[in-house]
Amino acid sequence: MTRFALTVEFDGTPFFGLQRQKKGPSVQQSIEDAAHAVTGEEVTLHSAGRTDSGVHALAMRCHLDIEKDIEPFRLSQAINAHLRPDPVAITHCEIKPDDWHARFSCIGRSYEYRIRNRRAPLTLEKNRAWHVARPLDADAMHEAAQSLVGQHDFTTFRSAHCQSNDPVKTLDTLNVSREGDLVIIRAAARSFLHHQVRSMVGTLAMVGHGQWPVEQVAKALEARDRAALGLNAPPQGLYFVAARYPDDIQEN
Amino acid sequence: MTRFALTVEFDGTPFFGLQRQKKGPSVQQSIEDAAHAVTGEEVTLHSAGRTDSGVHALAMRCHLDIEKDIEPFRLSQAINAHLRPDPVAITHCEIKPDDWHARFSCIGRSYEYRIRNRRAPLTLEKNRAWHVARPLDADAMHEAAQSLVGQHDFTTFRSAHCQSNDPVKTLDTLNVSREGDLVIIRAAARSFLHHQVRSMVGTLAMVGHGQWPVEQVAKALEARDRAALGLNAPPQGLYFVAARYPDDIQEN
């Protein structure tokens, strides 16, 4: 048995999320089916994070265990061949020790959320960004975001379906910046609650529109109540961009 | 009659090109139909450039003449509403003098060509870039590209269907740069021949692969013969990025 770590890129649009679902196609099922076609083995994919329907990944980190004797590069090429035409690709593959776990060894996760802030509808970025027509004040959003950085009880910013035992998380970074009419929110933490990034982004957008004063974000956090949430941003603007492990030579 | 200048963004994937075609949908037809729905008038769209099936635009410049009394912003919003669900959007609209012509007044056009140079197939960039699996030497491509800059007879890099009277064009810029595994080619000229950018990119890729020495690009140009062409790059990596006019306050 060899443990293979995979770096995976996918367009989340046609999937019901990363995790295997009874109700429809998932990234996990696509990769497990492709790996089965290559090896003849029933494999289980483990991932650094779970992503919702419509959420994308630039470099999700995963692993699977395989009996077949195969080189990592050859395995990734063969899985990629079988993944077609699904919009999922293995961009890197390497062998890891048996105690390396894509989910449990992961010590850092980062996301990017893209908002296209303009009146005109999206064309090339359809399903790739959140289209917000009303002007957003990215500086005010960034200022409000700083009240969420640090260790907090993030109950307000947590899905009703979140399975985490503990709503206390440490948010390392939440930066909002503007490049032309693109507003990008970058979030990093050891781990996130379900819907946390989208909930934070949606609430910051309330500040960006001027509907909420900057201070209201801190008050919503203190409320520890989902009812205090401003808005949950839609999935198509969200990208899982990197996972970090103790044995990484360099950060992704 | 009022002349409205439009800035247009589109995803070229579902279209048979910008120009109206008998064989299938075109960007021109989508916009003309939407403008007709708004004004009740039969309008004709004129564009700075023509683009092939699958080629995209970030900021194509066009114009149309309308009798109806309507504000530019309101016109663009109404056209955008009628364009749905086609991936075409009017990102800017303004009134121009009657002698301003999107095609004939245009004094500069620029394109960008995106190559994703990696082994793994494309996911989020499917239909948005040329996927080249074999390594490309972008520095060698850039060096070879410089032999094409300036005034030349570009017969080698011209489609058999090109309708231009004169194969002599002045290429102002042809820069090749690498950002990670993305190779970007930026081309600017007053005007281009049909297929010129894609022909230049395909030929530079031959140099990038090491199949052609750098000097062979200059020889292909001197041959003035389509048979000397290396390769015509596929349309999905090509973006029309800007058109320039004498009355522009700032360059796009």
Contacts between the chains, C-beta under 8 A, distances in Angstrom:
chain1	res1	chain2	res2	distance
A	9	B	120	7.1
A	9	B	123	5.1
A	9	B	124	7.0
A	10	B	123	5.3
A	10	B	124	7.8
A	11	B	123	4.7
A	11	B	124	4.7
A	11	B	126	7.3
A	56	B	124	6.1
A	58	B	124	7.7
A	76	B	119	8.0
A	76	B	120	7.4
A	77	B	119	6.9
A	80	B	119	8.0
A	80	B	120	5.9
A	80	B	121	5.6
A	83	B	121	7.5
A	84	B	121	6.8
A	87	B	123	4.1
A	87	B	124	7.2
A	87	B	126	6.1
A	88	B	123	6.1
A	89	B	120	4.1
A	89	B	121	4.9
A	89	B	122	7.1
A	89	B	123	5.1
A	90	B	120	6.2
A	91	B	118	7.0
A	91	B	120	4.5
A	118	B	91	6.9
A	119	B	76	8.0
A	119	B	77	6.9
A	119	B	80	8.0
A	120	B	9	7.1
A	120	B	76	7.4
A	120	B	80	5.9
A	120	B	89	4.1
A	120	B	90	6.2
A	120	B	91	4.5
A	121	B	80	5.6
A	121	B	83	7.5
A	121	B	84	6.7
A	121	B	89	4.9
A	122	B	89	7.2
A	123	B	9	5.1
A	123	B	10	5.3
A	123	B	11	4.7
A	123	B	87	4.1
A	123	B	88	6.1
A	123	B	89	5.1
A	124	B	9	7.0
A	124	B	10	7.8
A	124	B	11	4.8
A	124	B	56	6.1
A	124	B	58	7.7
A	124	B	87	7.2
A	124	B	128	6.9
A	126	B	11	7.3
A	126	B	87	6.1
A	128	B	124	6.9
